[in-house]
Amino acid sequence: MSTSPSSNKLMYFVVGILVAAAIGFGIYYFTEGPGGEDKLEISIGEDGIKIDGN
């Protein structure tokens, strides 16, 4: 099966986008996503001080 150079370039482009997306998702997941650090929220209102440790 012979393929033209332009179809090979398109295939490499699509594979590159998928690899970049996988790396980006991994960075997001391990820094900001569910696997990230616990967050502490402190709010002051009419009811007093509320501390919520997620």
mmCIF file as gemmi writes it, N, C-alpha and C atoms, coordinates in Angstrom:
data_model
loop_
_atom_site.group_PDB
_atom_site.id
_atom_site.type_symbol
_atom_site.label_atom_id
_atom_site.label_alt_id
_atom_site.label_comp_id
_atom_site.label_asym_id
_atom_site.label_entity_id
_atom_site.label_seq_id
_atom_site.pdbx_PDB_ins_code
_atom_site.Cartn_x
_atom_site.Cartn_y
_atom_site.Cartn_z
_atom_site.occupancy
_atom_site.B_iso_or_equiv
_atom_site.pdbx_formal_charge
_atom_site.auth_seq_id
_atom_site.auth_asym_id
_atom_site.pdbx_PDB_model_num
ATOM 1 N N . MET Axp A 1 ? 0.847 -1.182 0 1 0 ? 1 A 1
ATOM 2 C CA . MET Axp A 1 ? 0 0 0 1 0 ? 1 A 1
ATOM 3 C C . MET Axp A 1 ? 0.892 1.246 0 1 0 ? 1 A 1
ATOM 4 N N . SER Axp A 2 ? 0.709 2.103 -0.936 1 0 ? 2 A 1
ATOM 5 C CA . SER Axp A 2 ? 1.511 3.322 -0.992 1 0 ? 2 A 1
ATOM 6 C C . SER Axp A 2 ? 0.688 4.487 -0.46 1 0 ? 2 A 1
ATOM 7 N N . THR Axp A 3 ? 1.336 5.301 0.35 1 0 ? 3 A 1
ATOM 8 C CA . THR Axp A 3 ? 0.667 6.482 0.89 1 0 ? 3 A 1
ATOM 9 C C . THR Axp A 3 ? 1.44 7.709 0.461 1 0 ? 3 A 1
ATOM 10 N N . SER Axp A 4 ? 0.722 8.773 0.27 1 0 ? 4 A 1
ATOM 11 C CA . SER Axp A 4 ? 1.372 10.011 -0.147 1 0 ? 4 A 1
ATOM 12 C C . SER Axp A 4 ? 2.019 10.686 1.056 1 0 ? 4 A 1
ATOM 13 N N . PRO Axp A 5 ? 3.027 11.5 0.82 1 0 ? 5 A 1
ATOM 14 C CA . PRO Axp A 5 ? 3.697 12.193 1.933 1 0 ? 5 A 1
ATOM 15 C C . PRO Axp A 5 ? 2.754 13.075 2.749 1 0 ? 5 A 1
ATOM 16 N N . SER Axp A 6 ? 1.738 13.644 2.101 1 0 ? 6 A 1
ATOM 17 C CA . SER Axp A 6 ? 0.839 14.52 2.841 1 0 ? 6 A 1
ATOM 18 C C . SER Axp A 6 ? -0.016 13.731 3.825 1 0 ? 6 A 1
ATOM 19 N N . SER Axp A 7 ? -0.399 12.5 3.495 1 0 ? 7 A 1
ATOM 20 C CA . SER Axp A 7 ? -1.19 11.711 4.437 1 0 ? 7 A 1
ATOM 21 C C . SER Axp A 7 ? -0.325 11.265 5.615 1 0 ? 7 A 1
ATOM 22 N N . ASN Axp A 8 ? 0.966 11.023 5.373 1 0 ? 8 A 1
ATOM 23 C CA . ASN Axp A 8 ? 1.865 10.694 6.475 1 0 ? 8 A 1
ATOM 24 C C . ASN Axp A 8 ? 2.019 11.879 7.424 1 0 ? 8 A 1
ATOM 25 N N . LYS Axp A 9 ? 2.11 13.086 6.875 1 0 ? 9 A 1
ATOM 26 C CA . LYS Axp A 9 ? 2.227 14.284 7.707 1 0 ? 9 A 1
ATOM 27 C C . LYS Axp A 9 ? 0.981 14.459 8.562 1 0 ? 9 A 1
ATOM 28 N N . LEU Axp A 10 ? -0.188 14.199 7.986 1 0 ? 10 A 1
ATOM 29 C CA . LEU Axp A 10 ? -1.437 14.319 8.731 1 0 ? 10 A 1
ATOM 30 C C . LEU Axp A 10 ? -1.478 13.293 9.862 1 0 ? 10 A 1
ATOM 31 N N . MET Axp A 11 ? -1.047 12.07 9.593 1 0 ? 11 A 1
ATOM 32 C CA . MET Axp A 11 ? -1.037 11.028 10.617 1 0 ? 11 A 1
ATOM 33 C C . MET Axp A 11 ? -0.101 11.418 11.76 1 0 ? 11 A 1
ATOM 34 N N . TYR Axp A 12 ? 1.107 11.904 11.457 1 0 ? 12 A 1
ATOM 35 C CA . TYR Axp A 12 ? 2.036 12.329 12.496 1 0 ? 12 A 1
ATOM 36 C C . TYR Axp A 12 ? 1.481 13.513 13.297 1 0 ? 12 A 1
ATOM 37 N N . PHE Axp A 13 ? 0.782 14.403 12.628 1 0 ? 13 A 1
ATOM 38 C CA . PHE Axp A 13 ? 0.174 15.55 13.295 1 0 ? 13 A 1
ATOM 39 C C . PHE Axp A 13 ? -0.882 15.082 14.295 1 0 ? 13 A 1
ATOM 40 N N . VAL Axp A 14 ? -1.751 14.166 13.889 1 0 ? 14 A 1
ATOM 41 C CA . VAL Axp A 14 ? -2.802 13.658 14.769 1 0 ? 14 A 1
ATOM 42 C C . VAL Axp A 14 ? -2.19 12.908 15.952 1 0 ? 14 A 1
ATOM 43 N N . VAL Axp A 15 ? -1.201 12.074 15.698 1 0 ? 15 A 1
ATOM 44 C CA . VAL Axp A 15 ? -0.532 11.342 16.782 1 0 ? 15 A 1
ATOM 45 C C . VAL Axp A 15 ? 0.138 12.325 17.741 1 0 ? 15 A 1
ATOM 46 N N . GLY Axp A 16 ? 0.755 13.356 17.227 1 0 ? 16 A 1
ATOM 47 C CA . GLY Axp A 16 ? 1.388 14.365 18.072 1 0 ? 16 A 1
ATOM 48 C C . GLY Axp A 16 ? 0.392 15.082 18.968 1 0 ? 16 A 1
ATOM 49 N N . ILE Axp A 17 ? -0.774 15.41 18.414 1 0 ? 17 A 1
ATOM 50 C CA . ILE Axp A 17 ? -1.815 16.061 19.213 1 0 ? 17 A 1
ATOM 51 C C . ILE Axp A 17 ? -2.293 15.131 20.326 1 0 ? 17 A 1
ATOM 52 N N . LEU Axp A 18 ? -2.476 13.856 20.02 1 0 ? 18 A 1
ATOM 53 C CA . LEU Axp A 18 ? -2.923 12.897 21.038 1 0 ? 18 A 1
ATOM 54 C C . LEU Axp A 18 ? -1.881 12.742 22.152 1 0 ? 18 A 1
ATOM 55 N N . VAL Axp A 19 ? -0.616 12.694 21.789 1 0 ? 19 A 1
ATOM 56 C CA . VAL Axp A 19 ? 0.447 12.581 22.795 1 0 ? 19 A 1
ATOM 57 C C . VAL Axp A 19 ? 0.486 13.843 23.658 1 0 ? 19 A 1
ATOM 58 N N . ALA Axp A 20 ? 0.385 15.008 23.046 1 0 ? 20 A 1
ATOM 59 C CA . ALA Axp A 20 ? 0.399 16.259 23.802 1 0 ? 20 A 1
ATOM 60 C C . ALA Axp A 20 ? -0.806 16.344 24.732 1 0 ? 20 A 1
ATOM 61 N N . ALA Axp A 21 ? -1.966 15.897 24.279 1 0 ? 21 A 1
ATOM 62 C CA . ALA Axp A 21 ? -3.164 15.91 25.118 1 0 ? 21 A 1
ATOM 63 C C . ALA Axp A 21 ? -3.002 14.965 26.305 1 0 ? 21 A 1
ATOM 64 N N . ALA Axp A 22 ? -2.427 13.796 26.082 1 0 ? 22 A 1
ATOM 65 C CA . ALA Axp A 22 ? -2.217 12.84 27.172 1 0 ? 22 A 1
ATOM 66 C C . ALA Axp A 22 ? -1.255 13.408 28.212 1 0 ? 22 A 1
ATOM 67 N N . ILE Axp A 23 ? -0.187 14.053 27.77 1 0 ? 23 A 1
ATOM 68 C CA . ILE Axp A 23 ? 0.77 14.658 28.7 1 0 ? 23 A 1
ATOM 69 C C . ILE Axp A 23 ? 0.11 15.803 29.472 1 0 ? 23 A 1
ATOM 70 N N . GLY Axp A 24 ? -0.646 16.638 28.771 1 0 ? 24 A 1
ATOM 71 C CA . GLY Axp A 24 ? -1.336 17.75 29.429 1 0 ? 24 A 1
ATOM 72 C C . GLY Axp A 24 ? -2.336 17.267 30.462 1 0 ? 24 A 1
ATOM 73 N N . PHE Axp A 25 ? -3.093 16.219 30.14 1 0 ? 25 A 1
ATOM 74 C CA . PHE Axp A 25 ? -4.055 15.678 31.097 1 0 ? 25 A 1
ATOM 75 C C . PHE Axp A 25 ? -3.338 15.105 32.315 1 0 ? 25 A 1
ATOM 76 N N . GLY Axp A 26 ? -2.215 14.438 32.095 1 0 ? 26 A 1
ATOM 77 C CA . GLY Axp A 26 ? -1.447 13.883 33.211 1 0 ? 26 A 1
ATOM 78 C C . GLY Axp A 26 ? -0.941 14.961 34.144 1 0 ? 26 A 1
ATOM 79 N N . ILE Axp A 27 ? -0.442 16.049 33.585 1 0 ? 27 A 1
ATOM 80 C CA . ILE Axp A 27 ? 0.041 17.158 34.405 1 0 ? 27 A 1
ATOM 81 C C . ILE Axp A 27 ? -1.113 17.771 35.19 1 0 ? 27 A 1
ATOM 82 N N . TYR Axp A 28 ? -2.256 17.963 34.54 1 0 ? 28 A 1
ATOM 83 C CA . TYR Axp A 28 ? -3.426 18.522 35.222 1 0 ? 28 A 1
ATOM 84 C C . TYR Axp A 28 ? -3.885 17.606 36.347 1 0 ? 28 A 1
ATOM 85 N N . TYR Axp A 29 ? -3.972 16.308 36.061 1 0 ? 29 A 1
ATOM 86 C CA . TYR Axp A 29 ? -4.502 15.355 37.033 1 0 ? 29 A 1
ATOM 87 C C . TYR Axp A 29 ? -3.643 15.302 38.287 1 0 ? 29 A 1
ATOM 88 N N . PHE Axp A 30 ? -2.326 15.311 38.123 1 0 ? 30 A 1
ATOM 89 C CA . PHE Axp A 30 ? -1.456 15.153 39.274 1 0 ? 30 A 1
ATOM 90 C C . PHE Axp A 30 ? -1.151 16.461 39.989 1 0 ? 30 A 1
ATOM 91 N N . THR Axp A 31 ? -1.526 17.614 39.423 1 0 ? 31 A 1
ATOM 92 C CA . THR Axp A 31 ? -1.272 18.876 40.103 1 0 ? 31 A 1
ATOM 93 C C . THR Axp A 31 ? -2.548 19.56 40.576 1 0 ? 31 A 1
ATOM 94 N N . GLU Axp A 32 ? -3.589 19.597 39.757 1 0 ? 32 A 1
ATOM 95 C CA . GLU Axp A 32 ? -4.803 20.334 40.099 1 0 ? 32 A 1
ATOM 96 C C . GLU Axp A 32 ? -6.024 19.443 40.279 1 0 ? 32 A 1
ATOM 97 N N . GLY Axp A 33 ? -5.999 18.265 39.713 1 0 ? 33 A 1
ATOM 98 C CA . GLY Axp A 33 ? -7.175 17.406 39.696 1 0 ? 33 A 1
ATOM 99 C C . GLY Axp A 33 ? -7.431 16.719 41.02 1 0 ? 33 A 1
ATOM 100 N N . PRO Axp A 34 ? -8.185 15.629 40.987 1 0 ? 34 A 1
ATOM 101 C CA . PRO Axp A 34 ? -8.555 14.911 42.2 1 0 ? 34 A 1
ATOM 102 C C . PRO Axp A 34 ? -7.358 14.405 42.992 1 0 ? 34 A 1
ATOM 103 N N . GLY Axp A 35 ? -6.223 14.211 42.344 1 0 ? 35 A 1
ATOM 104 C CA . GLY Axp A 35 ? -5.049 13.728 43.046 1 0 ? 35 A 1
ATOM 105 C C . GLY Axp A 35 ? -4.223 14.825 43.69 1 0 ? 35 A 1
ATOM 106 N N . GLY Axp A 36 ? -4.71 16.066 43.637 1 0 ? 36 A 1
ATOM 107 C CA . GLY Axp A 36 ? -3.953 17.191 44.168 1 0 ? 36 A 1
ATOM 108 C C . GLY Axp A 36 ? -4.042 17.298 45.677 1 0 ? 36 A 1
ATOM 109 N N . GLU Axp A 37 ? -3.507 18.358 46.205 1 0 ? 37 A 1
ATOM 110 C CA . GLU Axp A 37 ? -3.498 18.575 47.645 1 0 ? 37 A 1
ATOM 111 C C . GLU Axp A 37 ? -4.9 18.924 48.142 1 0 ? 37 A 1
ATOM 112 N N . ASP Axp A 38 ? -5.127 18.68 49.449 1 0 ? 38 A 1
ATOM 113 C CA . ASP Axp A 38 ? -6.386 19.081 50.06 1 0 ? 38 A 1
ATOM 114 C C . ASP Axp A 38 ? -6.415 20.595 50.183 1 0 ? 38 A 1
ATOM 115 N N . LYS Axp A 39 ? -7.604 21.152 50.072 1 0 ? 39 A 1
ATOM 116 C CA . LYS Axp A 39 ? -7.754 22.601 50.133 1 0 ? 39 A 1
ATOM 117 C C . LYS Axp A 39 ? -8.534 22.983 51.386 1 0 ? 39 A 1
ATOM 118 N N . LEU Axp A 40 ? -8.227 24.12 51.948 1 0 ? 40 A 1
ATOM 119 C CA . LEU Axp A 40 ? -8.876 24.632 53.137 1 0 ? 40 A 1
ATOM 120 C C . LEU Axp A 40 ? -9.594 25.923 52.778 1 0 ? 40 A 1
ATOM 121 N N . GLU Axp A 41 ? -10.873 26.004 53.156 1 0 ? 41 A 1
ATOM 122 C CA . GLU Axp A 41 ? -11.657 27.192 52.845 1 0 ? 41 A 1
ATOM 123 C C . GLU Axp A 41 ? -12.16 27.803 54.148 1 0 ? 41 A 1
ATOM 124 N N . ILE Axp A 42 ? -11.89 29.088 54.338 1 0 ? 42 A 1
ATOM 125 C CA . ILE Axp A 42 ? -12.325 29.81 55.533 1 0 ? 42 A 1
ATOM 126 C C . ILE Axp A 42 ? -13.215 30.957 55.083 1 0 ? 42 A 1
ATOM 127 N N . SER Axp A 43 ? -14.431 31.042 55.653 1 0 ? 43 A 1
ATOM 128 C CA . SER Axp A 43 ? -15.327 32.131 55.305 1 0 ? 43 A 1
ATOM 129 C C . SER Axp A 43 ? -15.865 32.778 56.578 1 0 ? 43 A 1
ATOM 130 N N . ILE Axp A 44 ? -16.057 34.085 56.527 1 0 ? 44 A 1
ATOM 131 C CA . ILE Axp A 44 ? -16.568 34.845 57.648 1 0 ? 44 A 1
ATOM 132 C C . ILE Axp A 44 ? -17.865 35.512 57.198 1 0 ? 44 A 1
ATOM 133 N N . GLY Axp A 45 ? -18.93 35.248 57.909 1 0 ? 45 A 1
ATOM 134 C CA . GLY Axp A 45 ? -20.224 35.806 57.545 1 0 ? 45 A 1
ATOM 135 C C . GLY Axp A 45 ? -21.025 36.164 58.772 1 0 ? 45 A 1
ATOM 136 N N . GLU Axp A 46 ? -22.326 36.378 58.595 1 0 ? 46 A 1
ATOM 137 C CA . GLU Axp A 46 ? -23.203 36.747 59.7 1 0 ? 46 A 1
ATOM 138 C C . GLU Axp A 46 ? -23.309 35.618 60.724 1 0 ? 46 A 1
ATOM 139 N N . ASP Axp A 47 ? -23.159 34.387 60.289 1 0 ? 47 A 1
ATOM 140 C CA . ASP Axp A 47 ? -23.269 33.249 61.187 1 0 ? 47 A 1
ATOM 141 C C . ASP Axp A 47 ? -21.988 32.984 61.95 1 0 ? 47 A 1
ATOM 142 N N . GLY Axp A 48 ? -20.938 33.693 61.659 1 0 ? 48 A 1
ATOM 143 C CA . GLY Axp A 48 ? -19.651 33.494 62.326 1 0 ? 48 A 1
ATOM 144 C C . GLY Axp A 48 ? -18.588 33.032 61.36 1 0 ? 48 A 1
ATOM 145 N N . ILE Axp A 49 ? -17.594 32.349 61.879 1 0 ? 49 A 1
ATOM 146 C CA . ILE Axp A 49 ? -16.483 31.867 61.072 1 0 ? 49 A 1
ATOM 147 C C . ILE Axp A 49 ? -16.739 30.399 60.713 1 0 ? 49 A 1
ATOM 148 N N . LYS Axp A 50 ? -16.576 30.088 59.448 1 0 ? 50 A 1
ATOM 149 C CA . LYS Axp A 50 ? -16.788 28.716 58.967 1 0 ? 50 A 1
ATOM 150 C C . LYS Axp A 50 ? -15.506 28.224 58.324 1 0 ? 50 A 1
ATOM 151 N N . ILE Axp A 51 ? -15.021 27.071 58.772 1 0 ? 51 A 1
ATOM 152 C CA . ILE Axp A 51 ? -13.819 26.468 58.211 1 0 ? 51 A 1
ATOM 153 C C . ILE Axp A 51 ? -14.212 25.156 57.569 1 0 ? 51 A 1
ATOM 154 N N . ASP Axp A 52 ? -13.93 25.021 56.267 1 0 ? 52 A 1
ATOM 155 C CA . ASP Axp A 52 ? -14.296 23.822 55.523 1 0 ? 52 A 1
ATOM 156 C C . ASP Axp A 52 ? -13.036 23.202 54.963 1 0 ? 52 A 1
ATOM 157 N N . GLY Axp A 53 ? -12.678 22.054 55.484 1 0 ? 53 A 1
ATOM 158 C CA . GLY Axp A 53 ? -11.514 21.314 54.975 1 0 ? 53 A 1
ATOM 159 C C . GLY Axp A 53 ? -11.974 20.243 54.016 1 0 ? 53 A 1
ATOM 160 N N . ASN Axp A 54 ? -11.768 20.487 52.727 1 0 ? 54 A 1
ATOM 161 C CA . ASN Axp A 54 ? -12.249 19.521 51.724 1 0 ? 54 A 1
ATOM 162 C C . ASN Axp A 54 ? -11.411 18.29 51.77 1 0 ? 54 A 1
